Protein backbone atom coordinates (compact mmCIF):
# COMPACT_ATOMS: atom_id res chain seq x y z
CA UNK A 1 0.00 0.00 0.00
CA UNK A 2 1.28 3.44 -0.96
CA UNK A 3 0.01 6.80 0.19
CA UNK A 4 -0.74 7.74 -3.42
CA UNK A 5 -3.05 4.70 -3.68
CA UNK A 6 -5.30 5.78 -0.81
CA UNK A 7 -8.70 7.31 -1.56
CA UNK A 8 -9.50 10.83 -0.33
CA UNK A 9 -10.91 9.29 2.88
CA UNK A 10 -9.07 6.10 3.80
CA UNK A 11 -10.43 3.18 5.78
CA UNK A 12 -8.67 2.19 8.98
CA UNK A 13 -7.51 -1.10 7.48
CA UNK A 14 -5.84 0.76 4.60
CA UNK A 15 -4.11 3.18 6.98
CA UNK A 16 -2.96 0.23 9.07
CA UNK A 17 -1.49 -1.47 6.00
CA UNK A 18 0.26 1.74 4.95
CA UNK A 19 1.76 2.31 8.40
CA UNK A 20 2.56 -1.36 9.07
CA UNK A 21 0.35 -1.40 12.16
CA UNK A 22 -2.62 -3.43 13.30
CA UNK A 23 -6.11 -2.02 12.90
CA UNK A 24 -6.49 -1.95 16.68
CA UNK A 25 -3.34 0.17 17.00
CA UNK A 26 -4.70 2.64 14.43
CA UNK A 27 -8.00 2.79 16.33
CA UNK A 28 -6.08 3.49 19.56
CA UNK A 29 -4.22 6.32 17.83
CA UNK A 30 -7.53 7.75 16.61
CA UNK A 31 -9.17 7.46 20.02
CA UNK A 32 -6.23 9.17 21.72
CA UNK A 33 -6.35 12.03 19.22
CA UNK A 34 -2.90 11.25 17.84
CA UNK A 35 -4.23 10.41 14.37
CA UNK A 36 -6.86 12.65 12.73
CA UNK A 37 -10.11 11.14 11.51
CA UNK A 38 -13.57 11.96 10.25
CA UNK A 39 -16.58 10.05 11.54
CA UNK A 40 -18.77 9.01 8.61
CA UNK A 41 -21.37 7.21 10.70
CA UNK A 42 -21.89 6.16 14.29
CA UNK A 43 -19.76 3.06 13.74
CA UNK A 44 -17.37 4.12 11.00
CA UNK A 45 -14.43 6.49 10.71
CA UNK A 46 -12.18 7.48 7.82
CA UNK A 47 -8.80 9.13 7.83
CA UNK A 48 -8.59 12.07 5.42
CA UNK A 49 -5.67 11.55 3.03
CA UNK A 50 -4.61 15.20 3.24
CA UNK A 51 -4.46 15.09 7.05
CA UNK A 52 -2.67 11.73 7.02
CA UNK A 53 -0.11 13.15 4.59
CA UNK A 54 0.52 16.10 6.91
CA UNK A 55 0.64 13.81 9.96
CA UNK A 56 3.29 11.66 8.26
CA UNK A 57 5.24 14.73 7.12
CA UNK A 58 5.36 16.09 10.68
CA UNK A 59 6.66 12.81 12.05
CA UNK A 60 9.19 12.30 9.27
CA UNK A 61 10.53 15.84 9.60
CA UNK A 62 10.66 15.53 13.39
CA UNK A 63 12.54 12.23 13.19
CA UNK A 64 15.12 13.72 10.85
CA UNK A 65 15.63 16.71 13.14
CA UNK A 66 16.01 14.48 16.20
CA UNK A 67 18.75 12.41 14.59
CA UNK A 68 20.61 15.36 13.04
C-alpha positions in Angstrom: 0.0 0.0 0.0 1.3 3.4 -1.0 0.0 6.8 0.2 -0.7 7.7 -3.4 -3.0 4.7 -3.7 -5.3 5.8 -0.8 -8.7 7.3 -1.6 -9.5 10.8 -0.3 -10.9 9.3 2.9 -9.1 6.1 3.8 -10.4 3.2 5.8 -8.7 2.2 9.0 -7.5 -1.1 7.5 -5.8 0.8 4.6 -4.1 3.2 7.0 -3.0 0.2 9.1 -1.5 -1.5 6.0 0.3 1.7 5.0 1.8 2.3 8.4 2.6 -1.4 9.1 0.3 -1.4 12.2 -2.6 -3.4 13.3 -6.1 -2.0 12.9 -6.5 -2.0 16.7 -3.3 0.2 17.0 -4.7 2.6 14.4 -8.0 2.8 16.3 -6.1 3.5 19.6 -4.2 6.3 17.8 -7.5 7.8 16.6 -9.2 7.5 20.0 -6.2 9.2 21.7 -6.3 12.0 19.2 -2.9 11.2 17.8 -4.2 10.4 14.4 -6.9 12.7 12.7 -10.1 11.1 11.5 -13.6 12.0 10.2 -16.6 10.1 11.5 -18.8 9.0 8.6 -21.4 7.2 10.7 -21.9 6.2 14.3 -19.8 3.1 13.7 -17.4 4.1 11.0 -14.4 6.5 10.7 -12.2 7.5 7.8 -8.8 9.1 7.8 -8.6 12.1 5.4 -5.7 11.5 3.0 -4.6 15.2 3.2 -4.5 15.1 7.0 -2.7 11.7 7.0 -0.1 13.1 4.6 0.5 16.1 6.9 0.6 13.8 10.0 3.3 11.7 8.3 5.2 14.7 7.1 5.4 16.1 10.7 6.7 12.8 12.1 9.2 12.3 9.3 10.5 15.8 9.6 10.7 15.5 13.4 12.5 12.2 13.2 15.1 13.7 10.9 15.6 16.7 13.1 16.0 14.5 16.2 18.8 12.4 14.6 20.6 15.4 13.0 
